[in-house]
Amino acid sequence: MKVILRQDFETLGKIGDVVDVKDGYARNYLIPRNIVFRATPNNLNALEEEKKQHVRQEQKQLKEADKLRTEIEKVSLTITMKVGEDDKLFGSVTSQMIADALKEKNFTIDKRSIELDEPIKTLGIFEIPVKIHSDVAAKIKVWVVRE
């Protein structure tokens, strides 16, 4: 039986793939769990339309992410921290602190999108990568200065 995948399925393929499976497997397992639907001409046409809409939506999101990237890269953040001997920070600058500083500049970025390998523990200027979209990343300049 030919079926169309409604979601990614490890052993069969990705969303929208038309695959051939055994009749019993499709009727008893895949169809009742809404993993697939039958590959009828109407369903194939609906799938093609969904793919077109998905591509349009993806292009729109990519343009918005690229626009946001250019705006974010113009911004530089200054984070003031208390400093001890040898210019070592009390505490460290975390991705949450960077996200809060971006929020003050009217950019809503999730802290998980900020790709800090490890927290910043020294004074200086750092370029921090921020993942805006799966294909778009920006670099933000962060100045860590003494209080």
GUBABA-406040 format. One record per residue: x, y, z of N, C-alpha, C, O in turn; residue in three letters. Coordinates in steps of 0.05 Angstrom, whole numbers, plus 32768, in hexadecimal, padded with zeros to 4 digits. Layout:
# GUBABA-406040
XYZXYZXYZXYZAla/...
END
This chain:
# GUBABA-406040
80117FE980008000800080008012801980008025801A800FMet/800B802C7FEF801A80457FEE800D805880027FF5805C8002Lys/801E80648013801580778027802680908026803D8090801DVal/801B80A68031802980C08033802E80C58051801C80C38061Ile/804780CB8057804E80D08073804580EB807C804980FF806FLeu/803780EC8093802E8105809F8042811180B28041812980B9Arg/8055810180BB806A810A80CD808380FA80C8808280E580BBGln/8099810480D280B280F580CF80B080DB80DD80A780DA80F4Asp/80B880C580D080B780AB80DC80D2809E80D680DA809B80BFPhe/80E0809680EC80FC808D80EA8101807880D48113807B80C4Glu/80F0806480D480F6804D80C280EB805180A680F280438093Thr/80D9806580A280CD8068808880D68081807880DC807F8060Leu/80D88098808680E180B0807780D880C9808480D180CA809CGly/80D780DE807480D080F9807D80B38100807680A680F28067Lys/80AA81168081808E8120807B808B8123805D809C812E804FIle/807481198053806E811D803680798107802480728107800DGly/808A80F6802E809480E0801D807E80CC8017806D80C68028Asp/807D80C27FFE806B80AD7FF7807B80937FF9808E808F7FEBVal/80728081800A80808068800F806D8051800B80558053800CVal/8079803A8006806980218002806D8010801A808480088020Asp/80578009802880597FF8804080457FE2803D80337FE2802BVal/80477FCE804E80347FB7804D80197FC1805680167FD28067Lys/80047FB4804B7FE87FBD80517FE27FBB806E7FD67FCE8079Asp/7FE97FA6807B7FE27FA280987FF07FB780A97FE47FC180BCGly/80097FBD80A380197FD080B2800C7FEC80B0800A7FFB80C4Tyr/80037FF280987FF6800C80947FDB800D80A27FD5802080B1Ala/7FCA7FF9809E7FAE7FF980A97FAF7FF780C87F9F800480D5Arg/7FC07FE680D37FBF7FE180EF7FD07FF381017FCB7FF68118Asn/7FE57FFF80F57FF8800E81057FFA802B80FC7FF5803E810CTyr/8001803080E38007804B80DA7FEE805D80D77FEF807480E1Leu/7FD9805380CB7FC2806480C77FB3806A80E17FAC808280E6Ile/7FAF805780F37FA1805E810D7FB18072811E7FA58081812DPro/7FCB8073811B7FDB8085812B7FE080A0811C7FF080B08126Arg/7FD380A481067FD580BC80F67FF280C280ED7FFA80D980ECAsn/800180AE80E8801D80B180DE801C80B480C0802D80C280B4Ile/800980A780B3800780A880967FEA80AB808D7FD880A8809EVal/7FE680B180747FCC80AE80687FD080A2804C7FE580A48040Phe/7FBA809680427FBC808880287FC4809A80127FBD80B28011Arg/7FD380907FFF7FDD809F7FE87FC8809E7FD17FCC80917FBDAla/7FB280AC7FD57F9E80AF7FC07FA480C77FAF7FB380D97FB8Thr/7F9980C97F987F9E80E27F877F9780FC7F967FA5810F7F94Pro/7F8080FC7FA47F7881147FB27F8C811B7FC87F9481327FCCAsn/7F9581067FD77FA9810B7FEC7FC481147FE17FD181257FEEAsn/7FCB810A7FCA7FE481137FBD7FE381307FB57FF6813F7FB8Leu/7FCC81387FAA7FC881547FA37FC981667FBB7FD5817B7FBBAsn/7FBC815D7FD17FBC816D7FEA7FD8816F7FF57FE081847FFFAla/7FE881597FF2800381597FFC8014816D7FEC8024817C7FF7Leu/8011816E7FD2801F81817FC18019819E7FC9802B81AE7FCBGlu/800081A37FCE7FF881BE7FD7800481C57FF2800D81DB7FF6Glu/800481B28005801081B6801F802E81BC801C803981CD802AGlu/803C81AD800B805881B28006805D81CE7FFC807081DB8005Lys/804D81D77FE9805081F27FDE804D82077FF4805C821A7FF6Lys/80388203800580338216801B804A8215802F8053822A8039Gln/805581FE8034806B81FB804780848209803C80928217804BHis/80898207802280A082148016809D8233801780B08241801EVal/8085823D8011808082598013808482648030809082798034Arg/807982558043807B825D805F8099825C806880A2826E8076Gln/80A78248805F80C48246806680D4825D805A80E582688068Glu/80CE8265804180DC827C803580D58296804480E782A78047Gln/80BD8299804C80B582B1805B80C482B2807680CE82C7807DLys/80C5829C808480D3829B809E80F182A0809A80FD82AD80AAGln/80FC829680848118829B807E811E82B88079813282C28082Leu/810D82C6806A811082E28065810E82F2807F811E83048084Lys/80FB82EC809080F882F980AA811082F580BB811A830780C9Glu/811B82DC80BC813282D680CC814B82E580C1815B82EE80D1Ala/814E82E780A7816482F6809C8162831480A28177832080A9Asp/814A831F80A18146833B80A9814D833F80C6815A835380CDLys/8144832D80D7814B832F80F48169832C80F98174833A810BLeu/8176831B80E98193831880EC81A2833280E781B4833980F6Arg/819A834080D281A7835980CB81A3836E80E181B5837E80E7Thr/818B836E80ED8185838181038195837A811C819F838C812AGlu/81968360812281A48358813B81C2835D813981CE8364814DIle/81CD8358812281EA835C811F81F383798122820B837E8127Glu/81E1838C811F81E783A8812481E983AE814181F583C38149Lys/81DE839E815281DC83A3816F81F58399817D81FF83838177Val/81FF83A981908213839E81A2820983A281BF81FD83B681C6Ser/820D838E81CF8203838E81EA821A839381FE8230838B81FALeu/821383A28213822683A78228821B839B8242820583A2824BThr/822A8389824E8222837C826682368383827C824E837E8279Ile/822D838F8291823F839782A7823E838282BC8229837882C4Thr/8256837B82C68259836682DA826C836F82F0827D838082EBMet/826983658308827B836A831D8295835A831882948344830FLys/82AC8367831E82C5835B831782D68359833182D6836B8342Val/82E58343833382F7833F834983148344834083198353832EGly/83268336834E8342833983478348832C832B833A831A8323Glu/835C8337831E8365832D8304834E832F82EF834E831F82DDAsp/833C834282F28326834682DF8315832C82DB830C832782C5Asp/8312831D82F08300830582EE82E5830D82F882E2831C830CLys/82D1830382EB82B5830B82F282AB82FB830A82B382E4830FLeu/829B8309831A828B82FB832F827382EF8320826182FE8318Phe/827282D6831D825D82C9830D826682C882F0827E82C882EAGly/825382C682DE825982C582C2824282D082B1822C82D282BBSer/824882D68298823382DF8286822782C78278823582B7826BVal/820D82C3827B81FF82AC827081EE82B3825881EB82CB8253Thr/81E4829F824B81D382A5823481B982B3823D81AD82C2822DSer/81B082AD8255819882BB825F819D82D98262818B82E9825CGln/81B482E0826C81BB82FD826F81BC830B825381B383218250Met/81C782FD823F81C88308822481AC830A821981A5831E820CIle/819B82F7821E817F82F882148170830F82218160831D8214Ala/81758314823B8168832A824981728345823D81628357823AAsp/818C834782378197835F822C818B836482108186837B8208Ala/8187834F8201817B835281E6815D835A81E98153836981D9Leu/8150835181FE813483588202813183768208811E83828200Lys/8145838182168146839E821B814883AE8201813F83C58200Glu/815583A281ED815883AF81D3814183A781C0814383AC81A8Lys/812C839C81CB8114839481BC8118837D81A8810B837D8193Asn/8129836A81AF812C835181A08124833A81B28130833781C7Phe/8111832B81A98109831481B9811782FB81AE810E82EF819AThr/812C82F381BC813B82DB81B5813B82C881CC814082D081E3Ile/813682AF81C78136829B81DC8153829581E48165829581D4Asp/8157829181FE8172828C8208817E827381FC8197827081FALys/816E826081F48178824781E88183824C81CB8192823C81C1Arg/817B826281BF8185826981A581A1827681A681AF82778192Ser/81A9827F81BD81C3828B81C181D7827581C681D5826681D9Ile/81EB827381B481FD825C81B48217826281C3822B826781B7Glu/8215826281DD822D826681EE8238824A81F4822A823981FFLeu/8252824681ED825E822C81F3826082298212825B8214821DAsp/8269823E821E826B823F823C8266825B8245826B826E8235Glu/825E8260825D8259827B82678272828C8265828982828268Pro/826F82A68261828582B9825F828E82C0827B827D82C9828BIle/82A882BE828182B282C3829C82C882D8829D82D482DB82B2Lys/82CC82E6828782E182FB828682D58314827982C18313826CThr/82E3832A827E82DC8343827182E58342825382F88334824CLeu/82D78351824282E08353822782C98356821382B2835A821BGly/82CF835281FA82BC835481E482B9833881D982CD832B81D2Ile/82A1832F81D6829C831481CC8287831581B58274832481B6Phe/828B830381A182788300818C826982E68192827582D08192Glu/824F82E98197823F82D2819F822C82CA8188821D82DC817FIle/822C82B1817F821A82A9816A81FD82A5817581FA829A818BPro/81EA82AD816581CE82AA816D81C0829D815581C082A7813FVal/81B38286815B81A5827881468188828381448178827F8156Lys/81828290812E8168829C812A81558289811C813D82878123Ile/815F827A81098150826780F98162825080F4817A825280F9His/8157823A80EB8168822280E7817F822880D38194821B80D4Ser/817B823B80C0818F824180AC819C825D80B081AE826480A1Asp/8193826C80C4819C828880C881A7828B80E4819A828580F8Val/81C0829480E681CD829A80FF81D982B680FE81E382BF80EAAla/81D882C4811581E382DF811781F982DF812C81FB82CD813DAla/820A82F3812B821F82F78140821A8311814E821783268141Lys/821983108168821483288179822E832F8187823C831D8191Ile/823583498188824C835281988243835781B48230836681B9Lys/8250834A81C7824A834D81E38262835981F18278834D81F0Val/825F837081FE8274837D820C82708377822A825B837E8235Trp/82838369823682818364825382948378826082AC8377825CVal/8289838A82718298839F827D8294839E829C8281839282A6Val/82A783AB82AA82A583AB82C7829083BF82D0828B83D382C3Arg/828483B982E6826F83CA82F2827A83E382FE826A83F38309Glu/
END
